[in-house]
């Protein structure tokens, strides 16, 4: 209520109301994440499976975060050679994972392009989020999924966060029988890959998207901008 009426306050009081509102929102986010972590620890999380196209889900998440990307001067590009066919997954949880990965990439991508890749094979579907920011050391990469841990507490954060997002994302991947892996290198950026098995199948260790991007020889300009995905009634895509 105070935040909604802040325009009628004097500047000092209005700023105080705005800061209080932001802190309350952050506290609510932290509480929600802590409750979710407690559910994982208690083994009480139940997935709600729905046939979902990972490619379309990725496109929706990118669209929902477009304003944030523009605020950071970042161009988010979707490359989807596969992943169109619906796969049984909990779309709310997978969407949360992708939002977390993309938000982190925008936060730490130094305004450079971010490439979101979706692909699939007969056993699994996968999505990779690649930024070209500062990257992390090998030691930091090993701890990136630890609760409350951050690679560099001194970095300026504009999105916020509780330090639990990647831990929850890993939990969501594990519940699906999938994996969430990371590659990062100082000066070259970071690549997260979420791999989910097709319903009733188990991952054999391979993933449709390699976690290590190699030397990234392809030019970013060759990737093009994000393009809409159209699925026709017969399941064909263009």
MDAnalysis code that builds the backbone (N, CA, C; Angstrom):
import MDAnalysis as mda
import numpy as np

u = mda.Universe.empty(714, n_residues=238, atom_resindex=np.repeat(np.arange(238), 3), trajectory=True)
u.add_TopologyAttr("name", ["N", "CA", "C"] * 238)
u.add_TopologyAttr("resid", np.arange(1, 239))
u.add_TopologyAttr("resname", ["UNK", "UNK", "UNK", "UNK", "UNK", "UNK", "UNK", "UNK", "UNK", "UNK", "UNK", "UNK", "UNK", "UNK", "UNK", "UNK", "UNK", "UNK", "UNK", "UNK", "UNK", "UNK", "UNK", "UNK", "UNK", "UNK", "UNK", "UNK", "UNK", "UNK", "UNK", "UNK", "UNK", "UNK", "UNK", "UNK", "UNK", "UNK", "UNK", "UNK", "UNK", "UNK", "UNK", "UNK", "UNK", "UNK", "UNK", "UNK", "UNK", "UNK", "UNK", "UNK", "UNK", "UNK", "UNK", "UNK", "UNK", "UNK", "UNK", "UNK", "UNK", "UNK", "UNK", "UNK", "UNK", "UNK", "UNK", "UNK", "UNK", "UNK", "UNK", "UNK", "UNK", "UNK", "UNK", "UNK", "UNK", "UNK", "UNK", "UNK", "UNK", "UNK", "UNK", "UNK", "UNK", "UNK", "UNK", "UNK", "UNK", "UNK", "UNK", "UNK", "UNK", "UNK", "UNK", "UNK", "UNK", "UNK", "UNK", "UNK", "UNK", "UNK", "UNK", "UNK", "UNK", "UNK", "UNK", "UNK", "UNK", "UNK", "UNK", "UNK", "UNK", "UNK", "UNK", "UNK", "UNK", "UNK", "UNK", "UNK", "UNK", "UNK", "UNK", "UNK", "UNK", "UNK", "UNK", "UNK", "UNK", "UNK", "UNK", "UNK", "UNK", "UNK", "UNK", "UNK", "UNK", "UNK", "UNK", "UNK", "UNK", "UNK", "UNK", "UNK", "UNK", "UNK", "UNK", "UNK", "UNK", "UNK", "UNK", "UNK", "UNK", "UNK", "UNK", "UNK", "UNK", "UNK", "UNK", "UNK", "UNK", "UNK", "UNK", "UNK", "UNK", "UNK", "UNK", "UNK", "UNK", "UNK", "UNK", "UNK", "UNK", "UNK", "UNK", "UNK", "UNK", "UNK", "UNK", "UNK", "UNK", "UNK", "UNK", "UNK", "UNK", "UNK", "UNK", "UNK", "UNK", "UNK", "UNK", "UNK", "UNK", "UNK", "UNK", "UNK", "UNK", "UNK", "UNK", "UNK", "UNK", "UNK", "UNK", "UNK", "UNK", "UNK", "UNK", "UNK", "UNK", "UNK", "UNK", "UNK", "UNK", "UNK", "UNK", "UNK", "UNK", "UNK", "UNK", "UNK", "UNK", "UNK", "UNK", "UNK", "UNK", "UNK", "UNK", "UNK", "UNK", "UNK", "UNK", "UNK", "UNK", "UNK", "UNK", "UNK", "UNK", "UNK"])
u.atoms.positions = np.array([
    [0.823, -1.202, 0.000],
    [0.000, 0.000, 0.000],
    [0.862, 1.260, 0.000],
    [1.904, 1.247, 0.830],
    [2.804, 2.400, 0.870],
    [3.466, 2.618, -0.478],
    [3.906, 1.523, -1.101],
    [4.584, 1.639, -2.392],
    [3.642, 2.183, -3.458],
    [2.386, 1.770, -3.431],
    [1.416, 2.244, -4.420],
    [1.139, 3.739, -4.275],
    [1.318, 4.269, -3.046],
    [1.018, 5.678, -2.797],
    [2.266, 6.552, -2.724],
    [3.425, 6.000, -3.110],
    [4.677, 6.712, -2.909],
    [4.765, 8.036, -3.676],
    [4.034, 8.154, -4.794],
    [4.100, 9.393, -5.573],
    [3.513, 10.586, -4.827],
    [2.693, 10.314, -3.817],
    [2.109, 11.399, -3.030],
    [2.978, 11.798, -1.843],
    [4.099, 11.057, -1.629],
    [4.988, 11.350, -0.510],
    [6.058, 12.351, -0.925],
    [6.742, 12.902, 0.074],
    [7.914, 13.714, -0.233],
    [9.014, 12.793, -0.737],
    [10.012, 13.320, -1.458],
    [11.027, 12.463, -2.101],
    [11.722, 11.491, -1.154],
    [12.056, 11.925, 0.055],
    [12.757, 11.040, 0.994],
    [11.869, 9.879, 1.420],
    [10.628, 10.178, 1.765],
    [9.701, 9.128, 2.189],
    [9.363, 8.195, 1.034],
    [9.214, 8.762, -0.170],
    [8.911, 7.943, -1.339],
    [10.038, 6.955, -1.623],
    [11.282, 7.420, -1.492],
    [12.426, 6.538, -1.713],
    [12.484, 5.444, -0.655],
    [12.166, 5.804, 0.595],
    [12.156, 4.816, 1.673],
    [11.099, 3.740, 1.413],
    [9.916, 4.161, 0.944],
    [8.859, 3.206, 0.638],
    [9.263, 2.286, -0.509],
    [9.945, 2.839, -1.499],
    [10.401, 2.049, -2.647],
    [11.432, 1.009, -2.226],
    [12.376, 1.417, -1.380],
    [13.397, 0.478, -0.897],
    [12.779, -0.614, -0.030],
    [11.827, -0.224, 0.818],
    [11.159, -1.209, 1.671],
    [10.424, -2.238, 0.827],
    [9.746, -1.769, -0.213],
    [9.022, -2.669, -1.105],
    [9.978, -3.652, -1.771],
    [11.124, -3.158, -2.230],
    [12.106, -4.025, -2.893],
    [12.648, -5.082, -1.926],
    [12.902, -4.684, -0.677],
    [13.430, -5.624, 0.301],
    [12.398, -6.679, 0.690],
    [11.135, -6.260, 0.798],
    [10.075, -7.230, 1.107],
    [9.940, -8.242, -0.028],
    [10.015, -7.771, -1.266],
    [9.948, -8.687, -2.406],
    [11.110, -9.669, -2.386],
    [12.298, -9.167, -2.045],
    [13.467, -10.055, -1.986],
    [13.302, -11.082, -0.869],
    [12.742, -10.655, 0.262],
    [12.513, -11.579, 1.361],
    [11.515, -12.656, 0.954],
    [10.452, -12.266, 0.240],
    [9.469, -13.248, -0.216],
    [10.102, -14.268, -1.161],
    [10.989, -13.793, -2.030],
    [11.682, -14.699, -2.939],
    [12.557, -15.678, -2.175],
    [13.293, -15.165, -1.178],
    [14.144, -16.022, -0.365],
    [13.313, -17.057, 0.377],
    [12.186, -16.644, 0.944],
    [11.333, -17.571, 1.680],
    [10.803, -18.655, 0.755],
    [10.378, -18.262, -0.444],
    [9.882, -19.241, -1.410],
    [10.957, -20.252, -1.773],
    [12.184, -19.770, -2.004],
    [13.287, -20.670, -2.359],
    [13.632, -21.600, -1.201],
    [13.622, -21.085, 0.022],
    [13.921, -21.917, 1.187],
    [12.870, -23.010, 1.371],
    [11.604, -22.669, 1.156],
    [10.544, -23.662, 1.241],
    [10.716, -24.736, 0.171],
    [11.113, -24.319, -1.022],
    [11.331, -25.285, -2.097],
    [12.496, -26.207, -1.770],
    [13.584, -25.653, -1.252],
    [14.726, -26.472, -0.851],
    [14.322, -27.472, 0.223],
    [13.498, -27.040, 1.172],
    [13.060, -27.946, 2.246],
    [12.231, -29.096, 1.684],
    [11.460, -28.835, 0.622],
    [10.680, -29.904, -0.005],
    [11.601, -30.927, -0.660],
    [12.672, -30.462, -1.289],
    [13.639, -31.392, -1.865],
    [14.257, -32.256, -0.778],
    [14.676, -31.614, 0.312],
    [15.315, -32.348, 1.397],
    [14.378, -33.374, 2.019],
    [13.080, -33.052, 2.051],
    [12.094, -33.966, 2.642],
    [11.598, -35.011, 1.643],
    [11.997, -34.874, 0.367],
    [11.561, -35.806, -0.659],
    [10.078, -35.722, -0.957],
    [9.513, -34.529, -0.799],
    [8.064, -34.376, -0.953],
    [7.659, -33.662, -2.240],
    [8.585, -33.488, -3.171],
    [8.281, -32.793, -4.424],
    [7.645, -33.771, -5.414],
    [6.523, -33.364, -5.983],
    [5.835, -34.172, -6.988],
    [5.812, -33.410, -8.313],
    [6.262, -34.062, -9.373],
    [6.252, -33.434, -10.687],
    [4.860, -33.540, -11.312],
    [4.480, -32.514, -12.046],
    [3.211, -32.501, -12.777],
    [3.540, -32.533, -14.274],
    [3.546, -33.735, -14.827],
    [3.985, -33.935, -16.207],
    [2.935, -33.447, -17.201],
    [3.432, -32.798, -18.264],
    [2.620, -32.406, -19.399],
    [3.465, -32.534, -20.657],
    [2.873, -32.926, -21.795],
    [3.633, -32.930, -23.046],
    [4.005, -31.488, -23.404],
    [5.292, -31.219, -23.509],
    [5.768, -29.850, -23.691],
    [6.868, -29.799, -24.727],
    [6.791, -28.833, -25.625],
    [7.863, -28.593, -26.588],
    [8.923, -27.717, -25.923],
    [10.121, -28.239, -25.774],
    [11.187, -27.475, -25.133],
    [11.571, -26.261, -25.971],
    [11.482, -26.394, -27.289],
    [11.810, -25.266, -28.166],
    [10.830, -24.116, -27.957],
    [9.541, -24.439, -27.876],
    [8.551, -23.405, -27.649],
    [8.672, -22.811, -26.250],
    [8.973, -23.653, -25.273],
    [9.170, -23.155, -23.917],
    [10.321, -22.158, -23.882],
    [11.411, -22.477, -24.565],
    [12.563, -21.574, -24.607],
    [12.191, -20.252, -25.256],
    [11.423, -20.331, -26.334],
    [11.008, -19.112, -27.022],
    [10.155, -18.240, -26.102],
    [9.257, -18.864, -25.333],
    [8.400, -18.120, -24.405],
    [9.224, -17.435, -23.319],
    [10.210, -18.146, -22.779],
    [11.044, -17.570, -21.720],
    [11.856, -16.393, -22.256],
    [12.416, -16.548, -23.439],
    [13.182, -15.455, -24.043],
    [12.304, -14.225, -24.225],
    [11.069, -14.430, -24.709],
    [10.153, -13.313, -24.911],
    [9.818, -12.632, -23.581],
    [9.622, -13.436, -22.525],
    [9.251, -12.861, -21.232],
    [10.394, -12.075, -20.593],
    [11.634, -12.350, -21.007],
    [12.789, -11.678, -20.426],
    [13.415, -10.680, -21.383],
    [12.704, -10.353, -22.457],
    [13.245, -9.458, -23.466],
    [13.528, -8.070, -22.896],
    [12.628, -7.578, -22.065],
    [12.823, -6.247, -21.497],
    [14.067, -6.204, -20.623],
    [14.270, -7.240, -19.828],
    [15.461, -7.300, -18.980],
    [16.721, -7.335, -19.829],
    [16.683, -8.124, -20.908],
    [17.844, -8.209, -21.799],
    [18.146, -6.850, -22.422],
    [17.099, -6.133, -22.836],
    [17.302, -4.809, -23.435],
    [17.885, -3.826, -22.428],
    [17.485, -3.926, -21.170],
    [18.037, -3.050, -20.142],
    [19.533, -3.252, -19.979],
    [20.007, -4.467, -20.255],
    [21.439, -4.771, -20.158],
    [22.148, -4.665, -21.502],
    [21.419, -4.238, -22.527],
    [22.025, -4.120, -23.848],
    [22.414, -5.440, -24.453],
    [21.651, -6.494, -24.140],
    [21.994, -7.851, -24.552],
    [21.046, -8.372, -25.619],
    [21.598, -8.993, -26.647],
    [20.816, -9.639, -27.692],
    [20.782, -11.135, -27.401],
    [19.589, -11.656, -27.139],
    [19.434, -13.086, -26.870],
    [19.005, -13.778, -28.153],
    [19.761, -14.787, -28.572],
    [19.523, -15.461, -29.848],
    [19.157, -16.918, -29.610],
    [18.124, -17.378, -30.278],
    [17.654, -18.756, -30.158],
    [18.051, -19.550, -31.383],
    [18.760, -20.648, -31.169],
    [19.154, -21.572, -32.235],
    [18.557, -22.925, -31.886],
    [17.599, -23.383, -32.672],
    [16.861, -24.589, -32.307],
    [16.762, -25.569, -33.464],
    [17.802, -26.362, -33.706],
    [17.719, -27.389, -34.752],
    [16.834, -28.573, -34.361],
    [16.486, -28.687, -33.081],
    [15.637, -29.789, -32.616],
    [14.893, -29.368, -31.367],
    [14.183, -30.331, -30.779],
    [13.475, -30.054, -29.538],
    [12.062, -29.550, -29.718],
    [11.473, -29.753, -30.907],
    [10.120, -29.269, -31.165],
    [9.046, -30.241, -30.662],
    [9.286, -31.539, -30.820],
    [8.279, -32.532, -30.456],
    [8.024, -32.506, -28.952],
    [6.749, -32.598, -28.535],
    [6.433, -32.575, -27.098],
    [7.075, -33.738, -26.357],
    [7.575, -33.439, -25.178],
    [8.176, -34.423, -24.290],
    [7.531, -34.272, -22.921],
    [7.312, -35.378, -22.220],
    [6.717, -35.320, -20.891],
    [7.685, -34.654, -19.909],
    [7.244, -33.532, -19.339],
    [8.040, -32.821, -18.340],
    [7.105, -31.972, -17.494],
    [7.617, -31.431, -16.405],
    [6.863, -30.472, -15.601],
    [7.210, -29.086, -16.144],
    [6.357, -28.493, -16.975],
    [6.744, -27.257, -17.658],
    [7.010, -26.096, -16.713],
    [6.317, -26.039, -15.574],
    [6.548, -24.940, -14.631],
    [7.964, -24.995, -14.088],
    [8.418, -26.176, -13.749],
    [9.761, -26.314, -13.178],
    [10.842, -26.126, -14.238],
    [10.622, -26.659, -15.425],
    [11.619, -26.487, -16.486],
    [11.695, -25.023, -16.894],
    [10.553, -24.355, -16.955],
    [10.555, -22.924, -17.274],
    [11.341, -22.147, -16.210],
    [11.189, -22.530, -14.960],
    [11.927, -21.869, -13.884],
    [13.433, -22.064, -14.050],
    [13.842, -23.272, -14.442],
    [15.268, -23.530, -14.672],
    [15.796, -22.629, -15.784],
    [15.071, -22.580, -16.903],
    [15.540, -21.798, -18.047],
    [15.574, -20.313, -17.706],
    [14.571, -19.826, -16.978],
    [14.567, -18.424, -16.557],
    [15.777, -18.123, -15.682],
    [16.108, -19.040, -14.801],
    [17.262, -18.836, -13.921],
    [18.558, -18.784, -14.723],
    [18.720, -19.718, -15.656],
    [19.946, -19.758, -16.460],
    [20.068, -18.519, -17.332],
    [18.954, -18.121, -17.950],
    [18.992, -16.949, -18.820],
    [19.201, -15.679, -18.012],
    [18.577, -15.578, -16.847],
    [18.776, -14.411, -15.990],
    [20.222, -14.266, -15.558],
    [20.854, -15.386, -15.192],
    [22.269, -15.346, -14.825],
    [23.138, -14.931, -16.006],
    [22.795, -15.442, -17.194],
    [23.577, -15.098, -18.382],
    [23.460, -13.607, -18.691],
    [22.264, -13.056, -18.564],
    [22.070, -11.622, -18.790],
    [22.845, -10.824, -17.755],
    [22.800, -11.271, -16.516],
    [23.473, -10.566, -15.423],
    [24.986, -10.517, -15.618],
    [25.563, -11.632, -16.070],
    [27.018, -11.748, -16.141],
    [27.560, -11.773, -17.569],
    [26.698, -11.479, -18.551],
    [27.127, -11.592, -19.942],
    [27.821, -10.378, -20.505],
    [28.019, -9.334, -19.678],
    [28.760, -8.147, -20.103],
    [28.164, -7.472, -21.333],
    [26.849, -7.633, -21.544],
    [26.202, -6.997, -22.683],
    [26.469, -7.660, -24.019],
    [27.186, -8.768, -24.011],
    [27.469, -9.479, -25.260],
    [26.306, -10.409, -25.605],
    [26.211, -10.879, -26.859],
    [25.105, -11.765, -27.239],
    [25.068, -13.035, -26.387],
    [23.866, -13.512, -26.149],
    [23.639, -14.778, -25.445],
    [22.969, -15.724, -26.426],
    [23.466, -16.938, -26.519],
    [22.927, -17.925, -27.448],
    [22.231, -19.024, -26.647],
    [20.940, -19.202, -26.918],
    [20.154, -20.284, -26.329],
    [19.955, -21.348, -27.403],
    [20.445, -22.560, -27.140],
    [20.378, -23.655, -28.106],
    [19.436, -24.734, -27.603],
    [18.570, -25.220, -28.475],
    [17.684, -26.339, -28.151],
    [17.888, -27.422, -29.203],
    [18.084, -28.658, -28.745],
    [18.267, -29.767, -29.681],
    [17.788, -31.048, -29.016],
    [17.720, -32.114, -29.786],
    [17.199, -33.378, -29.265],
    [17.758, -34.549, -30.055],
    [17.626, -35.729, -29.470],
    [17.892, -36.975, -30.182],
    [16.828, -37.969, -29.729],
    [17.011, -39.243, -30.048],
    [15.963, -40.219, -29.748],
    [15.824, -40.492, -28.258],
    [16.821, -40.105, -27.460],
    [16.781, -40.398, -26.031],
    [16.477, -39.185, -25.158],
    [16.778, -37.978, -25.631],
    [16.707, -36.815, -24.744],
    [16.480, -35.526, -25.515],
    [16.082, -34.507, -24.768],
    [16.029, -33.137, -25.273],
    [16.931, -32.300, -24.381],
    [17.479, -31.232, -24.932],
    [18.417, -30.432, -24.152],
    [18.320, -28.970, -24.548],
    [18.670, -28.114, -23.600],
    [18.742, -26.686, -23.849],
    [20.038, -26.162, -23.241],
    [20.755, -25.368, -24.018],
    [22.002, -24.766, -23.544],
    [21.877, -23.256, -23.528],
    [22.421, -22.625, -22.515],
    [22.440, -21.166, -22.417],
    [23.904, -20.745, -22.344],
    [24.364, -20.036, -23.385],
    [25.779, -19.681, -23.521],
    [25.947, -18.168, -23.496],
    [26.720, -17.686, -22.532],
    [27.074, -16.267, -22.536],
    [28.562, -16.121, -22.817],
    [28.974, -14.915, -23.159],
    [30.371, -14.624, -23.500],
    [30.927, -13.570, -22.548],
    [30.535, -13.692, -21.271],
    [30.963, -12.750, -20.259],
    [32.307, -13.113, -19.649],
    [32.464, -12.786, -18.360],
    [33.744, -12.967, -17.690],
    [34.110, -14.431, -17.485],
    [33.096, -15.291, -17.320],
    [33.393, -16.694, -17.079],
    [33.831, -16.951, -15.646],
    [34.120, -18.216, -15.347],
    [34.529, -18.633, -14.006],
    [35.752, -19.534, -14.090],
    [36.465, -19.608, -12.996],
    [37.586, -20.540, -12.899],
    [37.046, -21.952, -12.698],
    [37.918, -22.940, -12.848],
    [37.512, -24.334, -12.650],
    [37.041, -24.560, -11.222],
    [37.701, -23.931, -10.260],
    [37.313, -24.086, -8.857],
    [35.925, -23.516, -8.599],
    [35.640, -22.361, -9.215],
    [34.316, -21.758, -9.054],
    [33.238, -22.606, -9.719],
    [33.543, -23.169, -10.879],
    [32.569, -23.993, -11.591],
    [32.150, -25.205, -10.775],
    [33.075, -25.746, -9.990],
    [32.760, -26.907, -9.172],
    [31.803, -26.584, -8.039],
    [31.718, -25.307, -7.668],
    [30.866, -24.923, -6.539],
    [29.612, -24.173, -6.960],
    [29.393, -24.028, -8.244],
    [28.343, -23.137, -8.725],
    [26.943, -23.600, -8.313],
    [26.763, -24.902, -8.046],
    [25.448, -25.403, -7.634],
    [25.289, -25.478, -6.118],
    [26.313, -25.058, -5.373],
    [26.219, -25.062, -3.912],
    [25.223, -24.003, -3.439],
    [24.528, -24.292, -2.374],
    [23.543, -23.360, -1.838],
    [24.207, -22.105, -1.280],
    [23.653, -20.962, -1.622],
    [24.071, -19.647, -1.139],
    [25.454, -19.228, -1.626],
    [26.025, -19.975, -2.561],
    [27.391, -19.638, -3.014],
    [27.323, -18.785, -4.265],
    [28.218, -17.787, -4.355],
    [28.330, -16.944, -5.542],
    [29.795, -16.844, -5.941],
    [30.015, -16.796, -7.240],
    [31.383, -16.809, -7.747],
    [32.174, -15.592, -7.290],
    [31.536, -14.423, -7.277],
    [32.252, -13.198, -6.925],
    [31.290, -12.251, -6.210],
    [31.261, -12.273, -4.873],
    [30.324, -11.428, -4.131],
    [30.506, -9.945, -4.412],
    [31.662, -9.530, -4.934],
    [31.913, -8.107, -5.164],
    [31.277, -7.610, -6.454],
    [30.843, -8.544, -7.325],
    [30.234, -8.120, -8.580],
    [28.916, -7.397, -8.312],
    [28.694, -6.372, -9.076],
    [27.443, -5.642, -8.971],
    [26.322, -6.495, -9.540],
    [25.249, -6.659, -8.736],
    [24.095, -7.431, -9.162],
    [22.909, -6.501, -9.345],
    [22.259, -6.602, -10.487],
    [21.105, -5.746, -10.751],
    [19.802, -6.532, -10.749],
    [19.865, -7.851, -10.820],
    [18.667, -8.671, -10.833],
    [18.311, -9.126, -9.429],
    [19.293, -9.258, -8.555],
    [19.032, -9.760, -7.219],
    [19.325, -11.241, -7.166],
    [18.563, -11.980, -6.369],
    [18.788, -13.413, -6.266],
    [19.079, -13.812, -4.839],
    [18.858, -15.080, -4.543],
    [19.020, -15.585, -3.181],
    [20.227, -16.492, -3.029],
    [20.891, -16.840, -4.119],
    [21.991, -17.795, -4.038],
    [21.508, -19.234, -4.033],
    [20.195, -19.441, -4.249],
    [19.621, -20.786, -4.247],
    [19.133, -21.216, -5.622],
    [19.125, -20.291, -6.574],
    [18.525, -20.569, -7.876],
    [19.123, -21.760, -8.593],
    [20.454, -21.839, -8.663],
    [21.090, -22.937, -9.384],
    [20.962, -24.251, -8.629],
    [20.942, -24.184, -7.297],
    [20.731, -25.397, -6.514],
    [19.334, -25.960, -6.767],
    [18.332, -25.074, -6.817],
    [16.972, -25.504, -7.118],
    [16.887, -26.021, -8.554],
    [17.565, -25.351, -9.478],
    [17.568, -25.796, -10.873],
    [18.142, -27.204, -11.000],
    [19.223, -27.477, -10.279],
    [19.813, -28.814, -10.300],
    [18.834, -29.830, -9.728],
    [18.123, -29.444, -8.662],
    [17.129, -30.337, -8.084],
    [16.013, -30.653, -9.062],
    [15.559, -29.642, -9.806],
    [14.513, -29.862, -10.803],
    [14.993, -30.801, -11.905],
    [16.231, -30.616, -12.348],
    [16.785, -31.495, -13.381],
    [16.864, -32.937, -12.884],
    [17.323, -33.115, -11.651],
    [17.462, -34.454, -11.078],
    [16.116, -35.137, -10.927],
    [15.099, -34.381, -10.504],
    [13.760, -34.953, -10.356],
    [13.230, -35.493, -11.680],
    [13.608, -34.866, -12.782],
    [13.193, -35.318, -14.108],
    [14.034, -36.494, -14.605],
    [15.026, -36.902, -13.822],
    [15.943, -37.927, -14.298],
    [16.966, -37.378, -15.264],
    [17.123, -36.049, -15.264],
    [18.039, -35.392, -16.189],
    [19.283, -34.879, -15.518],
    [20.001, -34.025, -16.228],
    [21.244, -33.463, -15.716],
    [21.288, -31.969, -16.002],
    [22.043, -31.264, -15.182],
    [22.343, -29.855, -15.418],
    [23.845, -29.696, -15.243],
    [24.534, -29.377, -16.340],
    [25.994, -29.318, -16.334],
    [26.460, -27.928, -16.739],
    [27.687, -27.608, -16.356],
    [28.224, -26.284, -16.659],
    [29.642, -26.402, -17.191],
    [29.943, -25.563, -18.166],
    [31.319, -25.322, -18.635],
    [31.556, -23.833, -18.503],
    [32.731, -23.466, -18.021],
    [33.058, -22.049, -17.938],
    [34.569, -21.878, -17.995],
    [34.972, -20.743, -18.539],
    [36.393, -20.445, -18.638],
    [36.567, -18.936, -18.530],
    [37.518, -18.521, -17.725],
    [37.756, -17.094, -17.541],
    [38.057, -16.423, -18.882],
    [37.336, -15.354, -19.154],
    [37.535, -14.614, -20.389],
    [36.766, -15.149, -21.575],
    [36.136, -16.328, -21.434],
    [35.405, -16.913, -22.566],
    [33.921, -17.098, -22.286],
    [33.508, -16.941, -21.033],
    [32.097, -17.047, -20.725],
    [31.709, -18.374, -20.108],
    [30.400, -18.635, -20.122],
    [29.839, -19.782, -19.421],
    [28.756, -20.437, -20.273],
    [28.643, -21.759, -20.147],
    [27.637, -22.523, -20.887],
    [26.984, -23.517, -19.934],
    [25.681, -23.345, -19.686],
    [24.905, -24.306, -18.909],
    [24.075, -25.145, -19.877],
    [23.999, -26.454, -19.613],
    [23.203, -27.347, -20.455],
    [22.288, -28.195, -19.574],
    [20.986, -28.057, -19.803],
    [19.980, -28.886, -19.143],
    [19.560, -29.984, -20.110],
    [19.675, -31.231, -19.680],
    [19.300, -32.377, -20.510],
    [18.213, -33.169, -19.802],
    [17.118, -33.441, -20.521],
    [15.988, -34.178, -19.959],
    [15.724, -35.419, -20.797],
    [15.518, -36.564, -20.144],
    [15.223, -37.779, -20.917],
    [13.805, -37.748, -21.465],
    [13.613, -38.402, -22.593],
    [12.248, -38.591, -23.069],
    [11.522, -39.516, -22.096],
    [10.225, -39.351, -21.973],
    [9.453, -40.073, -20.952],
    [9.673, -41.581, -21.062],
    [9.976, -42.199, -19.929],
    [10.160, -43.643, -19.892],
    [11.547, -44.095, -20.296],
    [12.438, -43.185, -20.633],
    [13.802, -43.547, -21.016],
    [14.800, -42.995, -20.007],
    [15.994, -43.524, -20.040],
    [17.051, -43.078, -19.130],
    [18.199, -42.501, -19.941],
    [18.832, -41.488, -19.385],
    [19.981, -40.897, -20.062],
    [21.135, -41.887, -20.073],
    [21.830, -41.947, -21.216],
    [22.959, -42.865, -21.332],
    [24.298, -42.155, -21.169],
    [24.241, -40.911, -20.690],
    [25.469, -40.140, -20.493],
    [25.718, -39.136, -21.592],
    [25.160, -39.376, -22.773],
    [25.332, -38.440, -23.879],
    [24.274, -37.352, -23.795],
    [24.535, -36.224, -24.421],
    [23.574, -35.131, -24.469],
    [23.527, -34.567, -25.877],
    [22.340, -34.162, -26.349],
    [22.256, -33.602, -27.708],
    [23.066, -32.326, -27.882],
    [23.407, -31.651, -26.775],
    [24.192, -30.417, -26.839],
    [25.454, -30.596, -26.002],
    [26.637, -30.601, -26.599],
    [27.872, -30.737, -25.815],
    [28.003, -29.598, -24.805],
    [28.408, -29.946, -23.601],
    [28.572, -28.927, -22.563],
    [29.764, -28.028, -22.895],
    [30.858, -28.628, -23.342],
    [32.032, -27.862, -23.739],
    [31.819, -27.341, -25.158],
    [31.729, -26.024, -25.349],
    [31.452, -25.477, -26.691],
    [32.638, -25.520, -27.630],
    [33.770, -26.032, -27.188],
    [34.943, -26.065, -28.049],
    [35.533, -24.680, -28.229],
    [36.036, -24.419, -29.421],
    [36.700, -23.130, -29.638],
    [35.745, -22.048, -30.129],
    [34.423, -22.392, -30.211],
    [33.436, -21.397, -30.652],
    [33.850, -20.736, -31.963],
    [34.253, -21.555, -32.921],
    [34.750, -21.004, -34.165],
    [33.699, -20.271, -34.989],
    [32.405, -20.614, -34.792],
    [31.349, -19.957, -35.561],
    [31.211, -18.504, -35.133],
    [31.025, -17.623, -36.108],
    [30.825, -16.207, -35.818],
    [29.431, -15.980, -35.268],
    [29.329, -15.103, -34.271],
    [28.015, -14.773, -33.728],
    [27.104, -14.195, -34.792],
    [27.681, -13.465, -35.733],
    [26.865, -12.875, -36.782],
    [26.226, -13.948, -37.663],
    [26.879, -15.127, -37.748],
    [26.335, -16.205, -38.567],
    [25.124, -16.866, -37.927],
    [24.954, -16.665, -36.620],
    [23.856, -17.320, -35.923],
    [22.520, -16.648, -36.216],
    [22.544, -15.381, -36.542],
    [21.309, -14.665, -36.813],
    [20.574, -14.309, -35.543],
    [19.453, -13.601, -35.702],
    [18.638, -13.198, -34.563],
    [17.603, -14.270, -34.258],
    [16.984, -14.154, -33.084],
    [15.937, -15.081, -32.696],
    [14.819, -15.078, -33.719],
    [14.399, -16.259, -34.130],
    [13.320, -16.383, -35.103],
    [12.146, -17.118, -34.478],
    [10.905, -16.720, -34.792],
    [9.738, -17.443, -34.274],
    [9.728, -18.880, -34.772],
    [9.182, -19.772, -33.964],
    [9.062, -21.181, -34.327],
    [7.603, -21.469, -34.631],
    [7.328, -22.091, -35.771],
    [5.963, -22.428, -36.147],
    [5.841, -23.946, -36.260],
    [4.863, -24.523, -35.568],
    [4.601, -25.960, -35.649],
    [3.252, -26.157, -36.325],
    [3.236, -26.960, -37.375],
    [2.027, -27.204, -38.118],
    [1.322, -28.446, -37.563],
    [0.098, -28.683, -37.981],
    [-0.712, -29.735, -37.408],
    [-0.103, -31.125, -37.604],
    [0.628, -31.336, -38.664],
    [1.224, -32.636, -38.910],
    [2.536, -32.826, -38.160],
    [2.909, -31.821, -37.324],
    [4.107, -31.949, -36.517],
    [5.355, -31.435, -37.166],
    [5.260, -31.036, -38.476],
    [6.418, -30.529, -39.171],
    [6.724, -29.111, -38.694],
    [7.963, -28.702, -38.801],
    [8.362, -27.369, -38.356],
    [9.040, -26.640, -39.497],
    [9.018, -25.307, -39.393],
    [9.715, -24.478, -40.367],
    [10.367, -23.326, -39.632],
])
